[in-house]
Amino acid sequence: MWKDWDRKLLSVFNEQREIAIQGARLLYPQNLIQHCGIVFRQLDKGIKHHYHIYLGKPWNSLCVSKSREYQCVTGALLAIRREVFEQIGGFDENYVFGHEDLDLCISARKLGYKVWYNADCVAYHFESMTKKLKGLEKFELKLSDPNSIDFKNYVYFHSKWGDFIEVDDYKYYLEDGEINPFLRVK
């Protein structure tokens, strides 16, 4: 963890009451970005797919060094105001290990609060350590299997929030002068 990471979160909460949830700049051990905000892109059949924007970028890139609002941040390091958590009713227990953090963020936004990526709060995230110990095949994302937990979580999330979430990935790439890796050139 980087020094004073927790104070960076408290400072924003104290200064900006409209911010209910904050996420951190999370780094892989090689100092590459693991998380700096979650965006949505449009897939076929009206599906809005979420992903971590700027995954794998150097930790000090300009596009990851500015704090700003996103629809969602990861639960790997997420801070939420207690009163907002209680107002939402806590985590939606219909999910089974997946999408709870996204649901929490969208629930707060639906109530009029902001979800904030705090670029000044920096920590390392040793993602997938459990997966490596127990075997990656046990944690493979199975969106093509209608009987999988991943598929059920995904369907439930989109049935609940599909009309509320916005396709927004292009907005950040344009703002940052970055190339959208999913842009199809005709």
Sine and cosine of phi, psi and omega as CSV:
sin_phi,cos_phi,sin_psi,cos_psi,sin_omega,cos_omega
0.00,0.00,0.54,-0.84,0.05,-1.00
-1.00,0.08,0.40,-0.92,-0.08,-1.00
-0.88,0.47,0.66,-0.75,0.08,-1.00
0.86,0.51,0.45,0.90,-0.02,-1.00
-0.85,0.53,-0.62,0.79,-0.03,-1.00
-0.95,0.32,-0.57,0.82,0.03,-1.00
-0.92,0.39,-0.51,0.86,0.03,-1.00
-0.89,0.45,-0.62,0.78,0.03,-1.00
-0.94,0.34,-0.74,0.67,-0.03,-1.00
-0.87,0.49,-0.63,0.78,0.00,-1.00
-0.86,0.51,-0.72,0.69,0.00,-1.00
-0.92,0.40,-0.69,0.73,0.04,-1.00
-0.86,0.51,-0.64,0.77,-0.01,-1.00
-0.94,0.35,-0.53,0.85,-0.07,-1.00
-1.00,-0.01,-0.44,0.90,-0.12,-0.99
-0.74,-0.67,1.00,-0.07,-0.08,-1.00
-0.90,0.43,-0.41,0.91,-0.03,-1.00
-0.97,0.25,-0.23,0.97,0.04,-1.00
-1.00,0.06,0.87,-0.50,-0.04,-1.00
-0.98,-0.21,-0.51,0.86,-0.07,-1.00
-0.73,-0.68,0.64,-0.77,0.08,-1.00
-0.76,-0.66,0.57,-0.82,0.12,-0.99
-0.84,-0.54,0.32,-0.95,-0.11,-0.99
-0.96,-0.27,0.23,-0.97,0.20,-0.98
-0.99,0.15,0.94,-0.34,-0.04,-1.00
-0.97,-0.24,0.70,-0.72,-0.07,-1.00
-0.88,-0.47,0.58,-0.82,0.23,-0.97
-0.96,0.28,0.31,-0.95,-0.01,-1.00
-0.83,0.55,-0.38,0.92,0.02,-1.00
-1.00,0.09,0.18,0.98,-0.01,-1.00
0.92,0.40,0.54,0.84,0.13,-0.99
-0.96,-0.29,0.46,-0.89,-0.07,-1.00
-0.93,0.37,0.77,-0.64,0.18,-0.98
-0.98,-0.22,-0.61,0.79,0.02,-1.00
-0.51,-0.86,0.72,-0.70,0.16,-0.99
-0.51,-0.86,0.46,0.89,0.00,-1.00
0.77,-0.63,0.44,-0.90,0.01,-1.00
-0.89,-0.46,0.74,-0.67,0.00,-1.00
-0.85,-0.53,0.17,-0.98,0.02,-1.00
-0.84,-0.54,0.63,-0.77,0.11,-0.99
-0.81,-0.58,0.39,-0.92,-0.05,-1.00
-1.00,0.09,0.78,-0.62,0.13,-0.99
-0.94,-0.34,0.00,-1.00,0.05,-1.00
-0.88,0.47,0.35,-0.94,0.08,-1.00
0.88,0.47,0.46,0.89,0.08,-1.00
0.97,0.26,0.15,0.99,-0.03,-1.00
-0.98,0.18,0.72,-0.69,0.05,-1.00
-0.96,-0.27,0.93,-0.37,-0.09,-1.00
-0.99,-0.14,0.74,-0.67,0.00,-1.00
-1.00,-0.05,0.50,-0.87,0.09,-1.00
-0.38,-0.93,0.31,-0.95,0.04,-1.00
-0.99,0.16,0.91,-0.42,-0.01,-1.00
-0.94,0.33,0.57,-0.82,0.06,-1.00
0.88,0.47,0.43,0.90,0.07,-1.00
-0.82,0.57,0.79,-0.61,0.04,-1.00
1.00,0.04,-0.04,1.00,0.05,-1.00
-0.95,0.31,0.42,-0.91,0.10,-0.99
-0.86,0.52,0.58,-0.82,-0.13,-0.99
-0.87,0.50,-0.42,0.91,-0.08,-1.00
-0.96,-0.29,0.30,0.95,0.07,-1.00
-0.88,0.48,0.55,-0.84,-0.01,-1.00
-0.85,0.53,-0.64,0.77,-0.07,-1.00
-0.92,0.39,-0.31,0.95,0.01,-1.00
-0.96,-0.29,-0.01,1.00,-0.11,-0.99
-0.99,-0.15,0.13,0.99,0.02,-1.00
-0.87,-0.49,0.73,-0.68,0.04,-1.00
-0.96,0.27,0.62,-0.79,0.00,-1.00
-0.18,-0.98,0.16,-0.99,-0.03,-1.00
-0.99,0.15,0.64,-0.77,0.14,-0.99
-0.73,-0.69,0.23,-0.97,0.09,-1.00
-0.95,0.31,-0.57,0.82,-0.06,-1.00
-0.57,-0.82,0.44,-0.90,0.17,-0.99
-0.74,-0.67,0.31,-0.95,-0.06,-1.00
-0.98,0.21,0.51,-0.86,0.06,-1.00
-0.97,0.22,-0.07,1.00,0.01,-1.00
-0.86,0.51,-0.58,0.81,0.17,-0.99
-0.52,-0.86,1.00,-0.07,-0.08,-1.00
-0.77,-0.64,0.73,-0.68,0.08,-1.00
-0.89,-0.46,0.70,-0.72,0.01,-1.00
-0.72,-0.69,0.59,-0.80,0.09,-1.00
-0.90,0.44,0.73,-0.69,-0.05,-1.00
-0.84,0.54,-0.69,0.72,-0.04,-1.00
-0.91,0.42,-0.53,0.85,0.05,-1.00
-0.96,0.29,-0.67,0.75,0.05,-1.00
-0.84,0.54,-0.69,0.72,0.01,-1.00
-0.93,0.36,-0.63,0.78,0.02,-1.00
-0.88,0.47,-0.63,0.78,0.02,-1.00
-0.94,0.34,-0.49,0.87,-0.06,-1.00
0.99,-0.12,0.34,0.94,0.02,-1.00
0.98,0.21,-0.35,-0.94,-0.01,-1.00
-0.97,0.25,0.60,-0.80,0.10,-0.99
-0.97,0.24,0.91,-0.41,-0.09,-1.00
-0.99,0.17,0.09,1.00,0.09,-1.00
-0.97,0.24,-0.28,0.96,0.05,-1.00
-1.00,0.07,0.52,-0.85,0.08,-1.00
-0.87,-0.50,0.99,-0.14,0.04,-1.00
0.73,0.68,0.92,0.40,0.07,-1.00
0.33,-0.94,0.75,-0.66,0.05,-1.00
0.99,0.16,-0.08,1.00,0.00,-1.00
-0.88,0.48,-0.63,0.77,-0.01,-1.00
-0.93,0.38,-0.65,0.76,0.04,-1.00
-0.90,0.44,-0.69,0.72,0.01,-1.00
-0.87,0.50,-0.68,0.73,0.01,-1.00
-0.88,0.48,-0.70,0.72,0.00,-1.00
-0.90,0.44,-0.73,0.68,-0.02,-1.00
-0.92,0.40,-0.60,0.80,0.06,-1.00
-0.87,0.50,-0.68,0.73,0.03,-1.00
-0.91,0.42,-0.67,0.74,0.02,-1.00
-0.90,0.44,-0.63,0.78,0.02,-1.00
-0.87,0.49,-0.50,0.87,0.04,-1.00
-0.99,0.10,-0.01,1.00,0.06,-1.00
0.99,-0.15,0.09,1.00,0.02,-1.00
-1.00,0.02,0.26,-0.97,0.05,-1.00
-0.98,-0.21,0.52,-0.85,0.13,-0.99
-0.94,-0.35,0.80,-0.60,-0.22,-0.98
-0.84,-0.55,0.74,-0.67,0.18,-0.98
-1.00,-0.02,0.88,-0.48,-0.03,-1.00
-0.98,-0.18,0.99,-0.14,-0.06,-1.00
-0.92,0.39,-0.32,0.95,0.00,-1.00
-0.99,0.12,-0.26,0.96,0.06,-1.00
-1.00,-0.07,0.96,-0.29,-0.11,-0.99
-0.86,-0.51,0.71,-0.71,0.02,-1.00
-0.49,-0.87,0.32,-0.95,0.09,-1.00
-1.00,-0.01,0.60,-0.80,0.05,-1.00
-0.81,-0.58,0.91,-0.41,0.00,-1.00
-1.00,0.01,0.90,0.44,-0.05,-1.00
-0.83,0.55,0.62,-0.79,0.12,-0.99
0.95,0.31,0.28,0.96,0.03,-1.00
-0.89,0.45,-0.69,0.73,0.05,-1.00
-0.90,0.43,-0.64,0.77,0.00,-1.00
-0.87,0.49,-0.64,0.77,-0.01,-1.00
-0.94,0.35,-0.58,0.81,0.00,-1.00
-0.96,0.30,-0.64,0.77,-0.08,-1.00
-1.00,-0.10,-0.22,0.98,-0.01,-1.00
0.95,-0.32,0.86,-0.50,-0.05,-1.00
-0.86,0.52,-0.54,0.84,-0.05,-1.00
-0.88,0.48,-0.42,0.91,0.01,-1.00
-0.97,0.25,-0.24,0.97,-0.07,-1.00
-0.88,-0.48,0.19,0.98,-0.02,-1.00
-0.88,0.48,0.71,-0.70,0.04,-1.00
-0.94,0.35,0.86,-0.51,-0.11,-0.99
-0.89,-0.45,0.94,0.34,0.00,-1.00
-0.98,0.18,-0.25,0.97,0.00,-1.00
-1.00,0.02,-0.13,0.99,-0.01,-1.00
-0.97,-0.24,0.96,-0.27,-0.05,-1.00
-0.87,0.49,-0.26,0.97,0.02,-1.00
-1.00,-0.07,-0.07,1.00,-0.05,-1.00
-0.98,0.17,0.44,-0.90,0.06,-1.00
-0.89,0.46,-0.65,0.76,0.01,-1.00
-0.84,0.54,-0.73,0.68,-0.01,-1.00
-0.88,0.47,-0.72,0.69,-0.02,-1.00
-0.89,0.45,-0.68,0.74,0.06,-1.00
-0.88,0.48,-0.71,0.70,-0.04,-1.00
-0.88,0.47,-0.73,0.68,0.00,-1.00
-0.90,0.44,-0.70,0.72,0.00,-1.00
-0.89,0.46,-0.73,0.69,0.00,-1.00
-0.85,0.53,-0.72,0.69,-0.05,-1.00
-0.96,0.27,-0.48,0.88,0.08,-1.00
-0.94,0.33,-0.52,0.85,-0.02,-1.00
-0.99,0.14,-0.66,0.75,-0.18,-0.98
-0.85,-0.53,-0.03,1.00,-0.10,-1.00
-0.79,0.61,-0.61,0.79,0.00,-1.00
-0.98,0.18,-0.29,0.96,-0.06,-1.00
-1.00,-0.06,-0.59,0.81,-0.04,-1.00
-0.96,0.27,0.51,-0.86,-0.03,-1.00
-0.93,-0.37,0.57,-0.82,0.18,-0.98
-0.96,0.29,0.87,-0.49,-0.14,-0.99
-0.69,-0.73,0.01,1.00,-0.09,-1.00
-0.87,0.49,-0.67,0.74,-0.03,-1.00
-0.84,0.54,-0.58,0.82,-0.03,-1.00
-0.86,0.52,-0.70,0.72,-0.02,-1.00
-0.95,0.31,-0.66,0.75,0.02,-1.00
-0.88,0.47,-0.67,0.74,0.04,-1.00
-0.90,0.44,-0.74,0.68,-0.01,-1.00
-0.86,0.52,-0.60,0.80,-0.08,-1.00
-1.00,-0.04,-0.09,1.00,-0.04,-1.00
0.92,0.38,0.49,0.87,-0.02,-1.00
-0.97,-0.23,0.32,-0.95,0.04,-1.00
-1.00,-0.01,0.77,-0.64,0.05,-1.00
-0.97,0.23,0.88,-0.47,-0.06,-1.00
-0.92,0.40,-0.24,0.97,-0.03,-1.00
-0.98,-0.22,0.02,1.00,-0.01,-1.00
-0.93,0.37,0.78,-0.62,0.03,-1.00
-0.99,-0.13,0.86,-0.50,0.03,-1.00
-1.00,-0.07,0.78,-0.62,-0.02,-1.00
-1.00,-0.05,0.00,0.00,0.00,0.00
